[in-house]
Structures are given as C-alpha cells and as structure tokens.
Amino acid sequence: MKKLLSLLCLFVAVAAFAQDKPEGLFINSKAPDFRLKDQNDEFVSLKDLRKKGPVVVMFYRGYWCPFCNRELKNFQDSLQLIKDKGATLVAITPETTTGIDSTIGRTGATFSLLSDQDGKLASEYQVAFKVDDRTVSRYKMAGIDLLKNNNQKEAVLPVPAVYIVNKEGSVTYRFFDENYKKRVSVAEILKNIK
C-alpha cells in the first residue's frame, strides 16, 4: 500500500510540473489577436495584418541573446523573400523600448518588433515561462538584468517560437522548441507560407 501511495504522489507531482511547462499553440489553433506598439511607437494588430495575407509571428528573448540576434538577422536578410510570398513578419519580445533599440542595432531589423512587457501575449500563445531565481542571478552576474531589461517584477521569458497565421486567424505552421539554441530556418518558413 505504501508503494502504491508513493507512486501516486510521484505521478501527481510529475503531472503538476508538466502542466507548468509551456507547450505553444498547435496547428489549427486560433491565434490570439494582439495590438502592441512597435519600435516606431505605432500600434500593430494581428487582425489588421491578417487582412493583407499570412503573418509570421516570432517570439524572441532579448537583445542579449546571441541565438535570437542571429535568427532575427537571418530573417531580416530574407525579409524580401517573405514579403514576396505575401506575408508579414513581426517579432515579439518582453523587452522595453531600450532593449528593442539594442536589438535593432545588432540585427538591422526593419520589420515590426513588438513589446510584450507584461508577458500577456506570450502567455496567450503558451510560450511564456517563469525564469527561476538561480538563473536570474546568473544572468545578472553576467550583466543581464532580466527584471530591469523587461520592466518586470517576476522574470518571464518566451520560449523562442515561430508561428504562421493565415488570413482566417488559424495557425498553419509552428516551430516550438524549449532548447533556445535550436531555431527554425528561413527556408523552412518560406516553404510553409501558403
């Protein structure tokens, strides 16, 4: 009986932990609409962008992330190919305006970079996760103050993810990997814009 009770407790603990992990939106999910300000202090709305064609929605962690910068630079370098497919690219970050300016300086991004400081949109897209205190401290020792950079009381970052949303608002493609070092290629996105 004790063994059965121990197994039950372990199962409940594992299930509770698994529920806290972000999973991202799945194919055919309805993409939550958003209206956020970009680097030009203009509101950008998914609803309005969808009227023009498919929208590539990218989540990135911040200017301090070399993997994010490389991915954003690759997308900037191929931006015309994305536009030629009739799509619009937007990138969403928890960064403040200062951080977004740094991202632009490092990547040359000319597409909309949107600030989601409260993490509400990242939560709606199921990509947000709380950064543990130990990791926050390690970042801070390396000169990256997540709380200050993102104007947050609790450090929350998005799992780097990319979605393609069609004119009807459904997710037609998703890239979601908790390993922040793994990123989708521009070629993969271009292949899946329909």
ROTOR-826313 format. One record per atom (N, C-alpha, C): z, x, y; residue in three letters; residue number from 1. Coordinates in Angstrom, 3 decimals, padded with zeros to 6 digits. Layout:
residues N
R        zz        xx        yy  code  pos
R         Z         X         Y   ALA  NUM
...
END
This chain:
residues 194
R        zz        xx        yy  code  pos
R   000.000   000.820  -001.197   MET    1
R   000.000   000.000   000.000   MET    1
R   000.000   000.866   001.265   MET    1
R   000.821   001.944   001.238   LYS    2
R   000.862   002.842   002.394   LYS    2
R  -000.511   003.466   002.635   LYS    2
R  -001.194   003.806   001.564   LYS    3
R  -002.511   004.419   001.686   LYS    3
R  -003.497   003.435   002.318   LYS    3
R  -003.426   002.179   001.896   LEU    4
R  -004.296   001.142   002.442   LEU    4
R  -003.998   000.929   003.919   LEU    4
R  -002.721   000.901   004.282   LEU    5
R  -002.323   000.733   005.677   LEU    5
R  -002.800   001.915   006.520   LEU    5
R  -002.684   003.123   005.994   SER    6
R  -003.152   004.311   006.707   SER    6
R  -004.660   004.270   006.926   SER    6
R  -005.393   003.844   005.901   LEU    7
R  -006.845   003.730   006.028   LEU    7
R  -007.226   002.672   007.069   LEU    7
R  -006.493   001.576   007.080   LEU    8
R  -006.752   000.511   008.054   LEU    8
R  -006.497   001.017   009.476   LEU    8
R  -005.415   001.736   009.675   CYS    9
R  -005.105   002.300   011.005   CYS    9
R  -006.194   003.286   011.434   CYS    9
R  -006.632   004.120   010.511   LEU   10
R  -007.688   005.077   010.821   LEU   10
R  -008.975   004.349   011.210   LEU   10
R  -009.334   003.308   010.467   PHE   11
R  -010.541   002.535   010.761   PHE   11
R  -010.457   001.907   012.149   PHE   11
R  -009.314   001.330   012.487   VAL   12
R  -009.129   000.703   013.798   VAL   12
R  -009.237   001.748   014.908   VAL   12
R  -008.635   002.921   014.698   ALA   13
R  -008.698   003.988   015.706   ALA   13
R  -010.136   004.465   015.902   ALA   13
R  -010.865   004.646   014.815   VAL   14
R  -012.262   005.084   014.919   VAL   14
R  -013.103   004.013   015.607   VAL   14
R  -012.901   002.762   015.249   ALA   15
R  -013.660   001.665   015.868   ALA   15
R  -013.360   001.574   017.358   ALA   15
R  -012.103   001.738   017.746   ALA   16
R  -011.742   001.667   019.168   ALA   16
R  -012.377   002.819   019.928   ALA   16
R  -012.381   004.019   019.339   PHE   17
R  -013.001   005.170   020.002   PHE   17
R  -014.503   004.956   020.151   PHE   17
R  -015.139   004.447   019.115   ALA   18
R  -016.594   004.261   019.137   ALA   18
R  -017.013   003.259   020.204   ALA   18
R  -016.173   002.269   020.474   GLN   19
R  -016.521   001.261   021.463   GLN   19
R  -016.540   001.839   022.876   GLN   19
R  -015.823   002.935   023.116   ASP   20
R  -015.770   003.539   024.436   ASP   20
R  -016.997   004.406   024.723   ASP   20
R  -017.721   004.762   023.701   LYS   21
R  -018.879   005.631   023.880   LYS   21
R  -020.055   004.813   024.405   LYS   21
R  -020.749   005.334   025.397   PRO   22
R  -021.921   004.608   025.896   PRO   22
R  -023.048   004.649   024.866   PRO   22
R  -023.830   003.583   024.835   GLU   23
R  -024.952   003.511   023.902   GLU   23
R  -026.285   003.396   024.607   GLU   23
R  -026.270   003.080   025.886   GLY   24
R  -027.517   002.878   026.607   GLY   24
R  -028.140   001.539   026.277   GLY   24
R  -029.103   001.144   027.088   LEU   25
R  -029.852  -000.084   026.816   LEU   25
R  -030.828   000.178   025.680   LEU   25
R  -031.160  -000.869   024.968   PHE   26
R  -032.093  -000.745   023.858   PHE   26
R  -033.445  -001.356   024.219   PHE   26
R  -034.452  -001.038   023.431   ILE   27
R  -035.790  -001.588   023.625   ILE   27
R  -035.697  -003.118   023.629   ILE   27
R  -036.423  -003.747   024.515   ASN   28
R  -036.482  -005.204   024.721   ASN   28
R  -035.253  -005.762   025.433   ASN   28
R  -034.302  -004.896   025.806   SER   29
R  -033.168  -005.356   026.626   SER   29
R  -033.683  -005.698   028.015   SER   29
R  -032.994  -006.596   028.669   LYS   30
R  -033.299  -006.903   030.070   LYS   30
R  -032.637  -005.814   030.914   LYS   30
R  -033.418  -005.130   031.736   ALA   31
R  -032.878  -004.066   032.594   ALA   31
R  -032.136  -004.694   033.767   ALA   31
R  -030.888  -004.321   033.984   PRO   32
R  -030.164  -004.849   035.138   PRO   32
R  -030.874  -004.483   036.444   PRO   32
R  -030.979  -005.452   037.327   ASP   33
R  -031.604  -005.201   038.620   ASP   33
R  -030.664  -004.337   039.457   ASP   33
R  -031.200  -003.671   040.439   PHE   34
R  -030.375  -002.890   041.356   PHE   34
R  -031.002  -002.905   042.727   PHE   34
R  -030.159  -002.621   043.686   ARG   35
R  -030.577  -002.447   045.080   ARG   35
R  -029.678  -001.360   045.642   ARG   35
R  -030.202  -000.132   045.668   LEU   36
R  -029.425   001.028   046.099   LEU   36
R  -030.174   001.769   047.193   LEU   36
R  -029.433   002.546   047.980   LYS   37
R  -030.059   003.349   049.037   LYS   37
R  -030.573   004.663   048.477   LYS   37
R  -031.723   005.076   049.013   ASP   38
R  -032.301   006.348   048.604   ASP   38
R  -032.006   007.429   049.638   ASP   38
R  -032.617   008.587   049.466   GLN   39
R  -032.380   009.727   050.350   GLN   39
R  -032.864   009.488   051.772   GLN   39
R  -033.692   008.474   051.977   ASN   40
R  -034.183   008.137   053.316   ASN   40
R  -033.381   007.003   053.946   ASN   40
R  -032.242   006.668   053.313   ASP   41
R  -031.350   005.602   053.785   ASP   41
R  -032.032   004.232   053.741   ASP   41
R  -032.983   004.080   052.824   GLU   42
R  -033.679   002.806   052.642   GLU   42
R  -033.272   002.200   051.310   GLU   42
R  -033.155   000.864   051.295   PHE   43
R  -032.816   000.194   050.048   PHE   43
R  -034.021   000.160   049.121   PHE   43
R  -033.766   000.430   047.857   VAL   44
R  -034.785   000.368   046.812   VAL   44
R  -034.289  -000.631   045.774   VAL   44
R  -035.158  -001.572   045.429   SER   45
R  -034.795  -002.637   044.494   SER   45
R  -035.699  -002.583   043.274   SER   45
R  -035.112  -002.681   042.096   LEU   46
R  -035.902  -002.704   040.868   LEU   46
R  -036.832  -003.912   040.868   LEU   46
R  -036.339  -005.029   041.324   LYS   47
R  -037.154  -006.257   041.360   LYS   47
R  -038.432  -006.029   042.166   LYS   47
R  -038.311  -005.395   043.312   ASP   48
R  -039.488  -005.121   044.150   ASP   48
R  -040.411  -004.091   043.507   ASP   48
R  -039.843  -003.062   042.903   LEU   49
R  -040.656  -002.026   042.266   LEU   49
R  -041.450  -002.589   041.087   LEU   49
R  -040.832  -003.487   040.327   ARG   50
R  -041.494  -004.073   039.156   ARG   50
R  -042.741  -004.860   039.538   ARG   50
R  -042.777  -005.395   040.743   LYS   51
R  -043.950  -006.157   041.183   LYS   51
R  -045.194  -005.275   041.228   LYS   51
R  -044.990  -003.974   041.422   LYS   52
R  -046.108  -003.024   041.521   LYS   52
R  -046.563  -002.514   040.154   LYS   52
R  -045.686  -002.587   039.152   GLY   53
R  -046.012  -002.069   037.825   GLY   53
R  -044.768  -001.555   037.128   GLY   53
R  -044.954  -000.820   036.034   PRO   54
R  -043.799  -000.294   035.295   PRO   54
R  -042.976   000.651   036.165   PRO   54
R  -041.686   000.730   035.842   VAL   55
R  -040.771   001.599   036.583   VAL   55
R  -040.091   002.543   035.591   VAL   55
R  -040.146   003.817   035.895   VAL   56
R  -039.437   004.828   035.114   VAL   56
R  -038.093   005.031   035.811   VAL   56
R  -037.012   004.664   035.115   VAL   57
R  -035.658   004.740   035.664   VAL   57
R  -034.935   005.879   034.957   VAL   57
R  -034.561   006.888   035.735   MET   58
R  -033.935   008.089   035.192   MET   58
R  -032.507   008.208   035.730   MET   58
R  -031.571   008.561   034.876   PHE   59
R  -030.199   008.852   035.295   PHE   59
R  -029.960   010.347   035.152   PHE   59
R  -029.386   010.956   036.196   TYR   60
R  -029.057   012.383   036.126   TYR   60
R  -027.660   012.628   036.658   TYR   60
R  -027.061   013.762   036.273   ARG   61
R  -025.652   014.045   036.542   ARG   61
R  -025.382   014.588   037.930   ARG   61
R  -026.226   015.492   038.433   GLY   62
R  -025.959   016.027   039.764   GLY   62
R  -026.719   017.297   040.046   GLY   62
R  -026.682   017.702   041.310   TYR   63
R  -027.399   018.902   041.768   TYR   63
R  -026.927   020.167   041.069   TYR   63
R  -025.714   020.161   040.589   TRP   64
R  -025.084   021.313   039.967   TRP   64
R  -025.521   021.508   038.513   TRP   64
R  -026.265   020.560   037.965   CYS   65
R  -026.664   020.585   036.556   CYS   65
R  -028.051   021.218   036.414   CYS   65
R  -028.141   022.422   035.851   PRO   66
R  -029.451   023.075   035.737   PRO   66
R  -030.436   022.306   034.857   PRO   66
R  -029.935   021.587   033.864   PHE   67
R  -030.809   020.809   032.988   PHE   67
R  -031.397   019.615   033.746   PHE   67
R  -030.575   019.007   034.601   CYS   68
R  -031.053   017.902   035.447   CYS   68
R  -032.109   018.408   036.423   CYS   68
R  -031.828   019.526   037.057   ASN   69
R  -032.771   020.077   038.035   ASN   69
R  -034.114   020.415   037.398   ASN   69
R  -034.085   020.986   036.227   ARG   70
R  -035.329   021.326   035.532   ARG   70
R  -036.110   020.050   035.196   ARG   70
R  -035.395   019.029   034.712   GLU   71
R  -036.052   017.755   034.374   GLU   71
R  -036.643   017.100   035.628   GLU   71
R  -035.876   017.040   036.700   LEU   72
R  -036.360   016.433   037.940   LEU   72
R  -037.563   017.205   038.486   LEU   72
R  -037.517   018.515   038.416   LYS   73
R  -038.642   019.346   038.881   LYS   73
R  -039.892   019.073   038.052   LYS   73
R  -039.724   018.975   036.725   ASN   74
R  -040.858   018.665   035.853   ASN   74
R  -041.479   017.311   036.216   ASN   74
R  -040.629   016.328   036.482   PHE   75
R  -041.146   015.008   036.847   PHE   75
R  -041.805   015.049   038.226   PHE   75
R  -041.234   015.814   039.144   GLN   76
R  -041.866   015.960   040.457   GLN   76
R  -043.245   016.604   040.318   GLN   76
R  -043.332   017.639   039.503   ASP   77
R  -044.603   018.332   039.302   ASP   77
R  -045.661   017.416   038.692   ASP   77
R  -045.236   016.390   037.958   SER   78
R  -046.160   015.464   037.295   SER   78
R  -046.155   014.075   037.930   SER   78
R  -045.581   013.972   039.113   LEU   79
R  -045.438   012.661   039.758   LEU   79
R  -046.771   011.937   039.912   LEU   79
R  -047.819   012.661   040.270   GLN   80
R  -049.117   012.001   040.459   GLN   80
R  -049.634   011.399   039.148   GLN   80
R  -049.363   012.053   038.026   LEU   81
R  -049.781   011.518   036.728   LEU   81
R  -049.056   010.205   036.426   LEU   81
R  -047.793   010.135   036.813   ILE   82
R  -047.018   008.905   036.628   ILE   82
R  -047.584   007.802   037.519   ILE   82
R  -047.864   008.147   038.765   LYS   83
R  -048.439   007.173   039.695   LYS   83
R  -049.818   006.718   039.229   LYS   83
R  -050.616   007.637   038.672   ASP   84
R  -051.947   007.287   038.182   ASP   84
R  -051.889   006.256   037.057   ASP   84
R  -050.762   006.198   036.357   LYS   85
R  -050.562   005.202   035.297   LYS   85
R  -050.058   003.880   035.878   LYS   85
R  -049.927   003.821   037.216   GLY   86
R  -049.469   002.592   037.873   GLY   86
R  -047.971   002.421   037.900   GLY   86
R  -047.230   003.489   037.586   ALA   87
R  -045.766   003.407   037.502   ALA   87
R  -045.093   004.031   038.720   ALA   87
R  -043.851   003.658   038.911   THR   88
R  -042.989   004.216   039.951   THR   88
R  -041.823   004.916   039.267   THR   88
R  -041.422   006.047   039.809   LEU   89
R  -040.298   006.816   039.284   LEU   89
R  -039.139   006.758   040.253   LEU   89
R  -037.940   006.463   039.736   VAL   90
R  -036.711   006.550   040.527   VAL   90
R  -035.663   007.275   039.685   VAL   90
R  -034.791   008.018   040.353   ALA   91
R  -033.710   008.719   039.670   ALA   91
R  -032.391   008.278   040.280   ALA   91
R  -031.400   008.045   039.428   ILE   92
R  -030.112   007.503   039.853   ILE   92
R  -029.019   008.504   039.511   ILE   92
R  -028.113   008.716   040.461   THR   93
R  -027.066   009.718   040.328   THR   93
R  -025.759   009.202   040.926   THR   93
R  -024.616   009.712   040.463   PRO   94
R  -023.351   009.349   041.102   PRO   94
R  -023.087   010.157   042.373   PRO   94
R  -023.979   011.061   042.733   GLU   95
R  -023.785   011.956   043.875   GLU   95
R  -023.751   011.218   045.212   GLU   95
R  -023.088   011.852   046.155   THR   96
R  -023.132   011.389   047.542   THR   96
R  -024.439   011.876   048.161   THR   96
R  -024.678   011.502   049.396   THR   97
R  -025.885   011.906   050.115   THR   97
R  -026.013   013.427   050.177   THR   97
R  -024.907   014.119   050.376   THR   98
R  -024.933   015.588   050.445   THR   98
R  -025.438   016.177   049.130   THR   98
R  -024.958   015.643   048.021   GLY   99
R  -025.409   016.108   046.712   GLY   99
R  -026.886   015.821   046.493   GLY   99
R  -027.336   014.653   046.926   ILE  100
R  -028.749   014.297   046.794   ILE  100
R  -029.603   015.262   047.615   ILE  100
R  -029.139   015.602   048.813   ASP  101
R  -029.865   016.587   049.634   ASP  101
R  -029.986   017.920   048.898   ASP  101
R  -028.916   018.329   048.228   SER  102
R  -028.955   019.572   047.451   SER  102
R  -029.937   019.463   046.290   SER  102
R  -029.965   018.303   045.641   THR  103
R  -030.913   018.087   044.544   THR  103
R  -032.343   018.217   045.051   THR  103
R  -032.632   017.618   046.194   ILE  104
R  -033.983   017.697   046.773   ILE  104
R  -034.329   019.149   047.083   ILE  104
R  -033.365   019.884   047.632   GLY  105
R  -033.599   021.289   047.930   GLY  105
R  -033.911   022.112   046.692   GLY  105
R  -033.313   021.764   045.576   ARG  106
R  -033.503   022.531   044.341   ARG  106
R  -034.728   022.084   043.546   ARG  106
R  -035.158   020.833   043.733   THR  107
R  -036.223   020.290   042.878   THR  107
R  -037.494   019.913   043.635   THR  107
R  -037.379   019.752   044.953   GLY  108
R  -038.529   019.293   045.734   GLY  108
R  -038.860   017.831   045.509   GLY  108
R  -037.937   017.072   044.945   ALA  109
R  -038.186   015.661   044.609   ALA  109
R  -038.614   014.863   045.836   ALA  109
R  -039.723   014.138   045.693   THR  110
R  -040.199   013.251   046.761   THR  110
R  -040.082   011.792   046.354   THR  110
R  -039.785   011.538   045.090   PHE  111
R  -039.557   010.164   044.628   PHE  111
R  -038.132   009.761   045.006   PHE  111
R  -037.832   008.476   044.882   SER  112
R  -036.529   007.967   045.324   SER  112
R  -035.393   008.467   044.440   SER  112
R  -034.390   009.083   045.084   LEU  113
R  -033.142   009.459   044.439   LEU  113
R  -032.095   008.492   044.968   LEU  113
R  -031.490   007.726   044.068   LEU  114
R  -030.593   006.641   044.453   LEU  114
R  -029.155   006.982   044.127   LEU  114
R  -028.264   006.685   045.073   SER  115
R  -026.845   006.987   044.903   SER  115
R  -026.100   005.793   044.299   SER  115
R  -025.464   006.053   043.173   ASP  116
R  -024.652   005.063   042.449   ASP  116
R  -023.228   005.602   042.359   ASP  116
R  -022.602   005.818   043.540   GLN  117
R  -021.304   006.495   043.595   GLN  117
R  -020.211   005.781   042.828   GLN  117
R  -020.234   004.461   042.833   ASP  118
R  -019.174   003.748   042.127   ASP  118
R  -019.432   003.655   040.627   ASP  118
R  -020.619   004.099   040.195   GLY  119
R  -020.949   004.093   038.773   GLY  119
R  -021.224   002.716   038.208   GLY  119
R  -021.321   001.733   039.083   LYS  120
R  -021.527   000.348   038.613   LYS  120
R  -022.847   000.212   037.865   LYS  120
R  -023.916   000.771   038.435   LEU  121
R  -025.214   000.644   037.776   LEU  121
R  -025.253   001.433   036.469   LEU  121
R  -024.681   002.624   036.460   ALA  122
R  -024.616   003.408   035.224   ALA  122
R  -023.867   002.629   034.139   ALA  122
R  -022.824   001.905   034.531   SER  123
R  -022.094   001.070   033.570   SER  123
R  -022.963  -000.079   033.071   SER  123
R  -023.710  -000.708   033.985   GLU  124
R  -024.572  -001.823   033.588   GLU  124
R  -025.680  -001.359   032.646   GLU  124
R  -026.153  -000.132   032.834   TYR  125
R  -027.174   000.429   031.952   TYR  125
R  -026.554   001.089   030.714   TYR  125
R  -025.236   001.013   030.618   GLN  126
R  -024.460   001.506   029.484   GLN  126
R  -024.657   003.003   029.246   GLN  126
R  -024.722   003.759   030.360   VAL  127
R  -024.839   005.214   030.258   VAL  127
R  -023.623   005.933   030.842   VAL  127
R  -022.682   005.202   031.451   ALA  128
R  -021.534   005.822   032.123   ALA  128
R  -020.462   006.230   031.116   ALA  128
R  -019.854   007.380   031.370   PHE  129
R  -018.701   007.790   030.574   PHE  129
R  -017.699   008.497   031.476   PHE  129
R  -016.425   008.346   031.123   LYS  130
R  -015.357   008.997   031.880   LYS  130
R  -015.261   010.445   031.408   LYS  130
R  -015.233   011.346   032.366   VAL  131
R  -015.099   012.767   032.058   VAL  131
R  -013.607   013.059   031.899   VAL  131
R  -013.234   013.668   030.783   ASP  132
R  -011.817   013.933   030.542   ASP  132
R  -011.275   014.948   031.551   ASP  132
R  -009.969   014.884   031.771   ASP  133
R  -009.315   015.725   032.783   ASP  133
R  -009.521   017.214   032.542   ASP  133
R  -009.526   017.619   031.287   ARG  134
R  -009.713   019.036   030.965   ARG  134
R  -011.088   019.513   031.440   ARG  134
R  -012.113   018.700   031.198   THR  135
R  -013.470   019.057   031.620   THR  135
R  -013.582   019.044   033.138   THR  135
R  -012.951   018.080   033.781   VAL  136
R  -012.946   018.023   035.247   VAL  136
R  -012.345   019.314   035.800   VAL  136
R  -011.247   019.770   035.205   SER  137
R  -010.596   021.012   035.654   SER  137
R  -011.493   022.221   035.428   SER  137
R  -012.171   022.266   034.293   ARG  138
R  -013.061   023.393   034.007   ARG  138
R  -014.226   023.429   034.991   ARG  138
R  -014.794   022.263   035.291   TYR  139
R  -015.862   022.208   036.295   TYR  139
R  -015.339   022.690   037.651   TYR  139
R  -014.127   022.237   037.996   LYS  140
R  -013.561   022.600   039.304   LYS  140
R  -013.355   024.115   039.401   LYS  140
R  -012.893   024.746   038.315   MET  141
R  -012.716   026.198   038.310   MET  141
R  -014.058   026.913   038.473   MET  141
R  -015.148   026.231   038.064   ALA  142
R  -016.492   026.817   038.204   ALA  142
R  -017.109   026.470   039.564   ALA  142
R  -016.330   025.811   040.428   GLY  143
R  -016.811   025.489   041.767   GLY  143
R  -017.475   024.124   041.900   GLY  143
R  -017.355   023.286   040.874   ILE  144
R  -017.953   021.947   040.910   ILE  144
R  -016.828   020.916   040.908   ILE  144
R  -016.590   020.307   042.044   ASP  145
R  -015.539   019.300   042.168   ASP  145
R  -016.177   017.920   042.011   ASP  145
R  -016.166   017.413   040.784   LEU  146
R  -016.826   016.134   040.499   LEU  146
R  -016.280   014.992   041.348   LEU  146
R  -014.969   014.954   041.526   LEU  147
R  -014.371   013.864   042.295   LEU  147
R  -014.845   013.891   043.746   LEU  147
R  -014.881   015.081   044.325   LYS  148
R  -015.336   015.210   045.708   LYS  148
R  -016.848   015.010   045.825   LYS  148
R  -017.616   015.661   044.938   ASN  149
R  -019.075   015.546   044.976   ASN  149
R  -019.543   014.104   044.878   ASN  149
R  -018.842   013.318   044.065   ASN  150
R  -019.267   011.954   043.803   ASN  150
R  -018.404   010.914   044.514   ASN  150
R  -017.454   011.391   045.339   ASN  151
R  -016.559   010.496   046.064   ASN  151
R  -015.927   009.466   045.118   ASN  151
R  -015.348   009.983   044.022   GLN  152
R  -014.756   009.125   043.000   GLN  152
R  -013.270   009.417   042.854   GLN  152
R  -012.516   008.421   042.407   LYS  153
R  -011.098   008.615   042.083   LYS  153
R  -010.945   009.046   040.635   LYS  153
R  -011.909   008.640   039.816   GLU  154
R  -011.936   008.983   038.401   GLU  154
R  -013.336   009.518   038.112   GLU  154
R  -013.431   010.679   037.491   ALA  155
R  -014.740   011.307   037.275   ALA  155
R  -015.539   010.551   036.215   ALA  155
R  -016.651   009.991   036.657   VAL  156
R  -017.560   009.267   035.771   VAL  156
R  -018.960   009.836   035.970   VAL  156
R  -019.609   010.171   034.865   LEU  157
R  -020.978   010.681   034.902   LEU  157
R  -021.860   009.821   034.005   LEU  157
R  -023.162   009.852   034.238   PRO  158
R  -024.065   009.162   033.315   PRO  158
R  -024.533   010.104   032.212   PRO  158
R  -024.752   009.555   031.036   VAL  159
R  -025.488   010.281   030.014   VAL  159
R  -026.909   010.386   030.562   VAL  159
R  -027.513   011.569   030.557   PRO  160
R  -028.895   011.649   031.029   PRO  160
R  -029.784   010.733   030.174   PRO  160
R  -030.408   009.774   030.833   ALA  161
R  -031.210   008.779   030.118   ALA  161
R  -032.431   008.446   030.960   ALA  161
R  -033.494   008.032   030.278   VAL  162
R  -034.705   007.598   030.962   VAL  162
R  -035.175   006.316   030.295   VAL  162
R  -035.464   005.319   031.114   TYR  163
R  -035.982   004.040   030.630   TYR  163
R  -037.310   003.751   031.312   TYR  163
R  -038.182   003.061   030.595   ILE  164
R  -039.364   002.484   031.224   ILE  164
R  -039.150   000.976   031.201   ILE  164
R  -039.255   000.377   032.391   VAL  165
R  -039.035  -001.064   032.548   VAL  165
R  -040.369  -001.686   032.941   VAL  165
R  -040.772  -002.747   032.226   ASN  166
R  -042.058  -003.375   032.525   ASN  166
R  -041.939  -004.390   033.667   ASN  166
R  -043.058  -004.988   034.029   LYS  167
R  -043.091  -005.926   035.155   LYS  167
R  -042.180  -007.131   034.942   LYS  167
R  -041.945  -007.473   033.684   GLU  168
R  -041.073  -008.612   033.370   GLU  168
R  -039.589  -008.238   033.380   GLU  168
R  -039.304  -006.956   033.492   GLY  169
R  -037.913  -006.501   033.550   GLY  169
R  -037.330  -006.083   032.217   GLY  169
R  -038.163  -005.954   031.188   SER  170
R  -037.680  -005.536   029.871   SER  170
R  -037.855  -004.031   029.680   SER  170
R  -036.934  -003.454   028.945   VAL  171
R  -037.014  -002.030   028.603   VAL  171
R  -038.058  -001.876   027.497   VAL  171
R  -039.092  -001.091   027.767   THR  172
R  -040.147  -000.862   026.771   THR  172
R  -040.041   000.522   026.139   THR  172
R  -039.235   001.394   026.738   TYR  173
R  -039.023   002.740   026.205   TYR  173
R  -037.646   003.203   026.641   TYR  173
R  -037.009   003.979   025.784   ARG  174
R  -035.722   004.566   026.156   ARG  174
R  -035.600   005.958   025.584   ARG  174
R  -035.036   006.839   026.399   PHE  175
R  -034.587   008.145   025.931   PHE  175
R  -033.112   008.204   026.285   PHE  175
R  -032.265   008.391   025.289   PHE  176
R  -030.823   008.428   025.486   PHE  176
R  -030.259   009.426   024.494   PHE  176
R  -029.641   010.482   025.006   ASP  177
R  -029.054   011.487   024.130   ASP  177
R  -027.807   012.025   024.811   ASP  177
R  -026.685   011.906   024.126   GLU  178
R  -025.419   012.362   024.712   GLU  178
R  -025.381   013.867   024.929   GLU  178
R  -026.247   014.596   024.260   ASN  179
R  -026.337   016.036   024.466   ASN  179
R  -027.116   016.267   025.762   ASN  179
R  -026.411   016.619   026.824   TYR  180
R  -027.028   016.737   028.144   TYR  180
R  -028.106   017.826   028.209   TYR  180
R  -028.163   018.672   027.191   LYS  181
R  -029.179   019.730   027.184   LYS  181
R  -030.535   019.221   026.698   LYS  181
R  -030.533   018.107   025.997   LYS  182
R  -031.784   017.539   025.485   LYS  182
R  -032.363   016.593   026.524   LYS  182
R  -033.624   016.801   026.853   ARG  183
R  -034.291   015.977   027.868   ARG  183
R  -035.662   015.547   027.356   ARG  183
R  -036.108   014.428   027.853   VAL  184
R  -037.410   013.907   027.470   VAL  184
R  -038.506   014.659   028.236   VAL  184
R  -039.654   014.817   027.600   SER  185
R  -040.767   015.481   028.277   SER  185
R  -041.544   014.468   029.111   SER  185
R  -042.207   014.964   030.125   VAL  186
R  -043.067   014.111   030.948   VAL  186
R  -044.187   013.543   030.080   VAL  186
R  -044.717   014.354   029.157   ALA  187
R  -045.792   013.888   028.268   ALA  187
R  -045.355   012.672   027.460   ALA  187
R  -044.107   012.668   026.991   GLU  188
R  -043.578   011.533   026.236   GLU  188
R  -043.512   010.281   027.107   GLU  188
R  -043.084   010.440   028.329   ILE  189
R  -043.007   009.298   029.247   ILE  189
R  -044.416   008.778   029.542   ILE  189
R  -045.336   009.670   029.841   LEU  190
R  -046.713   009.253   030.145   LEU  190
R  -047.333   008.502   028.976   LEU  190
R  -047.035   008.939   027.769   LYS  191
R  -047.570   008.290   026.559   LYS  191
R  -047.046   006.865   026.426   LYS  191
R  -045.850   006.604   026.958   ASN  192
R  -045.204   005.313   026.760   ASN  192
R  -045.288   004.368   027.958   ASN  192
R  -045.885   004.797   029.063   ILE  193
R  -046.092   003.884   030.193   ILE  193
R  -047.264   002.984   029.841   ILE  193
R  -046.994   001.693   029.830   LYS  194
R  -048.051   000.723   029.485   LYS  194
R  -048.162  -000.331   030.559   LYS  194
END
